[in-house]
Amino acid sequence: MIYKIKESQELRLNLLYITIQGLYWMIVCCTISLGSAYLSNRGYSTVGIGALFAIAYLIASVLQQVISVETDKSNRFNVVDVLAVLGAVLAFDLIFAVGTNGKSFATGLTFLVAAMIATIMQPFLNALNFHIEKYDIKMNYGVARASGSFFFFIMSLIAGNLMKAVSEKSAPFLGLIVTILFVANIYGIFKELKSTGKELKVDYDPFDSSSDSIDYLDFDSIKRFVEKYKMFFVFLIGLMGFYFGHVLINNFLFQITVNVGGDEADTGGLLAMQAIVELPAMIFFTWLKDRFGSKLLLSFSAVFYFVKILATTVATSVGMLYFSMIFQALAFAVFIPASVHFVDEIMSKKDAVKGQAFVTVAMTLSNLLSSLLGGILIRIVGVTVSLWFGTIVTLCGVVVSIYGLAKIKQK
């Protein structure tokens, strides 16, 4: 096996990318998923936690677009450089986070920056797979992404238990360690690609009218696009609804766990459960898509987003919460890959780029609304009533999205 790794650059690059995916999802666990537990232990209210999440998502969505455009048209740096810089900045931020104490401005700022950078990283991490393939290297993205869920599972258990037994600082400290390893592996990919001796040409042309990029300030262009794909936008409205409940659970899982008698260790265990049950759907998604089609899979996932939040809402013990997390396997794990394939199936190649951008916008808006409203509602009316509100919003989203999907015709 060691001999094969030494002899095969393709194998080395795949192993490096699999490791990077795993380390990235460990970073997400420490900086985002355990964020509510970390900030709660520092004395932040749910309103403050929701606001920090919302600001992080908002800034990240803007910077993603800016960095992406600059990267596409640059011949001085590429996605490898972007990930290395983001990783280095995140490492410095987490060093400061470990040194903070209590409910201070520095605590909130370092958390916000960490959550923002972790969010920005994701599309570039996915783009790295395609960047490596430009060097005539065959990549296995499915295995790499599945490893991300497995690594997340491991980190959830470790971080959750250490936060309970040692300190809430365990989250940023562990995040710092895996971020350093992340940057080291990015450097490994840089060296491997450089050793090929192949130079990639930049194909970006800002004056090309056929460019696939979308100008968010061109309202006439957006209006024409909406009129062309009316039912797709009905589906997106529904998506914002059923994704609302998903974000509510994820961002405030610690508060939900405490509400039924749990703690940080239980929160970590619940996050681990979510991650491990995602693996089958991710590994066998191609088979599922070929058998049932992306449209049916999206409807199926929407229904199980509702089942998941309903099961979470009626839970009265940590054990019942564990049961509700099982439905992640039929909701999020199916929805994410199905949404990408679905857009490609109903739109031309040029329109699909815009379509995927609007899916991202809808998810971002849902993130913002759920973070802000969730934090406020939990503070005012408590966890249970907030979950019932999220359940109703999710159900409405399911109905609207399925209606839109039923009216959409394949291209």
C-alpha positions in Angstrom: 0.0 0.0 0.0 2.8 2.4 0.9 4.6 1.5 -2.3 1.4 2.3 -4.3 1.1 5.7 -2.6 4.7 6.5 -3.4 4.3 5.5 -7.1 0.9 6.9 -7.8 0.4 10.7 -7.8 -3.3 10.2 -8.5 -3.6 8.1 -5.3 -1.6 10.7 -3.3 -3.8 13.6 -4.5 -7.0 11.6 -3.7 -5.8 10.8 -0.2 -4.8 14.4 0.4 -8.2 15.6 -0.8 -10.1 13.0 1.3 -8.1 14.1 4.3 -8.8 17.8 3.6 -12.5 17.1 3.3 -12.4 15.3 6.6 -10.4 18.1 8.3 -12.7 20.8 6.9 -15.9 19.2 8.4 -14.0 18.9 11.7 -13.5 22.6 11.4 -17.2 23.1 10.8 -18.0 21.1 13.9 -15.8 23.2 16.1 -16.6 26.6 14.7 -20.2 26.4 13.7 -22.1 23.3 14.9 -20.9 23.6 18.5 -21.2 27.4 18.3 -24.4 27.7 20.4 -23.0 25.5 23.1 -19.7 27.4 23.1 -21.4 30.9 23.2 -24.1 29.8 25.8 -21.3 28.7 28.1 -19.8 32.2 27.7 -23.0 33.8 28.8 -24.5 34.8 25.4 -28.3 34.8 25.0 -30.0 33.1 22.2 -30.7 36.5 20.6 -27.0 37.3 20.6 -26.1 33.8 19.3 -28.7 34.1 16.5 -27.4 37.5 15.5 -23.8 36.3 15.3 -24.8 33.4 13.1 -26.8 35.6 10.8 -24.0 38.2 10.5 -21.5 35.5 9.8 -23.7 33.9 7.1 -24.5 37.3 5.5 -20.8 38.5 5.2 -19.7 35.0 4.0 -22.3 35.0 1.2 -21.0 38.4 -0.1 -17.3 37.5 0.3 -17.8 34.1 -1.5 -19.0 35.9 -4.6 -16.2 38.5 -4.5 -13.4 36.0 -3.9 -14.9 33.6 -6.5 -15.0 36.3 -9.3 -11.4 37.5 -8.5 -10.1 33.9 -8.4 -11.7 33.0 -11.7 -10.2 36.0 -13.6 -6.7 35.9 -11.9 -3.6 34.3 -13.3 -1.6 35.0 -10.1 -3.6 32.8 -7.7 -6.1 30.0 -7.7 -8.4 28.0 -5.4 -5.4 26.3 -3.7 -4.0 29.7 -2.7 -7.4 30.9 -1.6 -7.9 27.9 0.7 -4.4 28.3 2.1 -5.0 32.0 3.0 -8.4 31.3 4.5 -6.9 28.5 6.6 -4.1 30.7 7.8 -6.5 33.5 8.8 -8.7 31.0 10.5 -5.8 29.6 12.5 -4.8 33.0 13.7 -8.4 33.8 14.7 -8.7 30.6 16.7 -5.4 31.3 18.5 -7.1 34.6 19.7 -10.3 32.7 20.5 -8.5 30.3 22.8 -7.2 33.3 24.7 -10.6 34.9 25.2 -12.7 34.7 28.4 -16.4 35.1 29.3 -18.9 37.2 27.4 -16.5 39.6 25.8 -16.4 41.5 22.5 -13.4 39.4 21.6 -15.3 36.2 22.2 -18.2 37.2 19.9 -15.8 38.6 17.2 -13.5 35.6 17.1 -16.6 33.3 16.8 -18.1 35.4 14.1 -14.9 35.4 12.0 -14.4 31.6 12.5 -18.0 30.8 11.5 -17.7 33.2 8.5 -14.4 31.7 7.2 -15.6 28.1 7.6 -18.7 29.0 5.6 -16.7 30.8 2.9 -14.4 27.8 2.5 -17.0 25.2 1.4 -17.6 26.2 -2.3 -13.8 26.5 -2.7 -13.2 23.1 -1.2 -15.7 21.6 -3.7 -14.0 23.6 -6.5 -10.6 22.2 -5.5 -11.8 18.8 -6.7 -12.4 20.1 -10.2 -9.2 22.2 -10.1 -7.1 19.0 -9.5 -9.0 17.2 -12.3 -7.7 19.9 -14.7 -4.3 18.3 -14.2 -5.6 15.1 -15.7 -6.0 13.5 -12.3 -9.1 11.3 -11.8 -10.8 12.2 -8.5 -13.4 10.4 -6.4 -15.5 13.3 -4.9 -18.1 10.9 -3.4 -15.7 9.1 -1.2 -14.0 12.3 -0.1 -17.4 14.0 0.9 -18.4 10.8 2.7 -15.2 10.9 4.7 -16.2 14.5 5.7 -19.3 13.2 7.4 -17.3 10.4 9.1 -14.6 12.9 10.4 -17.4 15.2 11.6 -18.8 12.2 13.5 -15.5 11.7 15.3 -15.0 15.3 16.1 -18.5 15.8 17.4 -18.0 13.0 20.0 -14.5 14.3 21.1 -15.3 18.0 21.2 -18.7 17.6 22.9 -17.3 15.4 25.7 -14.2 17.7 26.2 -16.4 20.8 26.4 -18.4 19.1 29.2 -15.4 17.6 31.1 -12.8 20.3 30.6 -13.9 23.7 29.1 -15.8 25.3 26.3 -12.4 26.4 25.0 -12.0 22.8 23.8 -14.0 23.7 20.7 -11.7 26.5 19.4 -8.6 24.6 20.6 -9.4 21.5 18.7 -10.5 23.7 15.7 -7.0 25.3 15.8 -5.3 21.9 15.7 -7.3 20.6 12.7 -7.0 24.0 10.9 -3.2 23.8 11.1 -3.4 20.2 9.7 -5.8 21.5 7.0 -3.2 24.1 5.8 -0.4 21.6 5.9 -2.5 19.3 3.6 -3.3 22.2 1.3 0.4 22.8 1.0 0.8 19.1 0.2 -1.6 19.4 -2.7 0.2 22.6 -3.9 3.5 20.6 -4.0 1.9 17.7 -5.8 0.3 19.8 -8.5 3.5 21.9 -9.0 5.5 18.7 -9.5 3.3 17.9 -12.6 5.0 20.8 -14.4 1.6 21.6 -16.0 0.5 25.3 -16.2 -3.2 26.0 -16.4 -4.5 28.8 -18.6 -7.1 31.2 -17.3 -10.2 31.2 -19.6 -12.1 34.1 -17.8 -13.2 36.9 -20.1 -15.1 39.7 -18.4 -16.3 41.1 -21.7 -17.7 37.8 -22.9 -21.5 38.3 -23.2 -22.0 34.6 -23.0 -20.4 34.4 -19.6 -22.2 32.1 -17.2 -21.9 34.5 -14.3 -25.0 36.3 -13.1 -25.1 40.1 -12.4 -27.2 40.5 -9.3 -27.7 44.2 -10.0 -29.1 43.5 -13.5 -32.8 43.5 -12.5 -34.0 43.0 -16.1 -31.9 39.9 -16.5 -33.2 38.5 -13.2 -36.8 39.3 -14.1 -36.5 37.4 -17.4 -34.9 34.5 -15.6 -37.8 34.4 -13.0 -40.4 34.5 -15.8 -38.7 31.7 -17.7 -38.5 29.4 -14.6 -41.6 30.5 -12.5 -42.2 27.1 -10.9 -38.5 26.8 -10.0 -38.8 30.0 -8.0 -42.0 28.6 -6.3 -39.9 25.6 -5.3 -37.2 28.0 -3.9 -39.8 29.7 -1.8 -40.8 26.3 -0.4 -37.1 25.5 0.1 -36.7 28.6 2.3 -39.6 27.2 4.4 -38.5 23.6 4.9 -34.8 24.6 5.3 -35.9 27.1 8.1 -36.6 24.2 10.5 -33.3 22.5 9.6 -31.3 25.6 10.4 -33.3 26.2 13.6 -32.3 22.7 14.9 -28.7 23.0 13.9 -28.0 26.5 15.2 -29.8 26.0 18.5 -29.2 22.2 19.1 -27.6 22.9 22.4 -30.6 24.8 23.7 -32.9 22.1 22.4 -30.8 19.4 24.1 -30.7 21.3 27.4 -34.5 21.7 27.2 -34.9 17.9 27.5 -32.2 17.5 30.2 -29.1 17.1 28.1 -25.7 18.8 28.0 -22.6 19.5 25.8 -21.7 15.8 25.6 -25.2 15.0 24.4 -25.1 17.8 21.9 -21.9 16.3 20.5 -23.5 12.9 20.3 -26.5 14.2 18.5 -24.3 16.0 15.9 -22.3 12.7 15.5 -25.6 10.8 14.9 -26.6 13.3 12.2 -23.2 12.9 10.5 -23.0 9.1 10.6 -26.5 8.5 9.2 -25.7 10.7 6.2 -23.1 8.2 4.8 -25.4 5.7 3.1 -27.3 8.3 1.1 -24.1 10.0 0.0 -22.4 6.8 -1.0 -25.4 5.4 -2.9 -26.8 8.7 -4.2 -25.9 8.0 -7.9 -27.9 4.7 -7.7 -30.8 6.6 -6.0 -30.8 9.3 -8.6 -30.8 6.8 -11.5 -33.6 4.9 -10.0 -35.9 7.6 -8.7 -34.8 10.9 -10.4 -33.7 14.2 -8.7 -37.2 15.7 -8.7 -38.7 12.8 -6.7 -35.7 12.8 -4.4 -36.1 16.5 -3.6 -39.8 16.0 -2.7 -38.8 13.0 -0.6 -36.2 15.0 1.3 -38.5 17.9 1.9 -41.1 15.6 3.5 -38.4 14.2 5.8 -37.2 17.7 6.8 -40.7 18.0 8.2 -40.6 14.6 9.9 -37.3 15.4 11.5 -38.3 18.7 13.0 -41.7 17.2 14.1 -39.9 14.4 15.9 -37.5 17.0 17.4 -40.4 19.1 18.6 -42.3 16.3 20.4 -39.1 14.9 21.9 -39.1 14.8 25.7 -35.8 13.1 26.3 -32.3 13.0 24.8 -33.1 9.5 23.6 -36.0 10.8 21.5 -33.7 13.5 20.1 -31.4 10.8 19.0 -34.3 9.1 17.2 -35.2 12.4 15.4 -31.6 12.8 14.2 -31.9 9.6 12.2 -34.1 11.4 9.7 -31.1 13.5 8.6 -30.3 10.5 6.4 -33.4 11.1 4.4 -33.5 14.9 4.5 -30.2 16.8 4.3 -28.1 13.9 3.0 -30.5 13.5 0.0 -31.3 17.2 -0.6 -27.8 18.6 -1.1 -26.7 16.3 -4.0 -30.2 16.1 -5.4 -30.6 20.0 -5.7 -27.4 20.2 -7.7 -28.4 17.5 -10.2 -32.0 18.8 -10.4 -30.9 22.2 -11.6 -28.7 20.6 -14.3 -31.7 18.5 -15.4 -34.2 21.3 -15.9 -32.0 24.1 -17.2 -29.4 24.6 -20.0 -25.8 24.7 -19.0 -25.7 28.5 -19.0 -28.9 28.8 -17.0 -27.9 26.1 -14.6 -25.1 28.2 -13.2 -27.6 31.0 -12.4 -30.1 28.4 -11.1 -27.6 27.0 -8.7 -26.7 30.5 -7.5 -30.4 31.1 -6.7 -30.5 27.9 -4.7 -27.6 29.2 -2.7 -29.3 32.5 -2.2 -32.5 30.8 -1.0 -30.6 28.7 1.5 -28.6 31.8 2.7 -31.9 33.8 3.3 -33.3 30.8 5.1 -30.2 30.7 7.3 -30.4 34.4 8.1 -34.1 34.3 9.0 -33.9 31.2 11.0 -30.9 32.4 12.9 -32.4 35.8 13.8 -36.0 34.6 14.4 -34.9 31.4 16.2 -32.8 33.3 18.7 -35.5 35.9 19.4 -38.3 33.3 19.7 -36.4 31.0 22.0 -35.6 34.0 24.3 -39.2 35.2 24.3 -41.4 32.0 24.2 -38.9 29.2 24.9 -37.6 26.2 23.0 -40.7 24.1 22.6 -43.0 26.9 21.2 -40.1 28.0 18.9 -39.8 24.4 17.5 -43.6 24.3 16.9 -43.3 27.5 15.0 -40.4 26.0 12.9 -42.5 22.9 12.4 -45.4 24.9 10.9 -43.0 26.9 8.7 -41.4 23.7 7.5 -44.7 22.1 6.7 -45.8 25.1 4.6 -42.4 25.0 2.9 -42.9 21.3 2.1 -46.3 21.9 0.5 -45.1 24.9 -1.6 -42.0 23.1 -2.7 -43.7 19.9 -3.8 -46.3 22.0 -5.7 -43.5 23.8 -7.5 -41.7 20.6 -8.3 -44.8 18.9 -9.6 -45.3 21.8 -12.1 -41.7 21.8 -13.4 -40.9 20.0 -16.6 -37.6 18.4 -17.4 -35.6 20.2 -20.1 
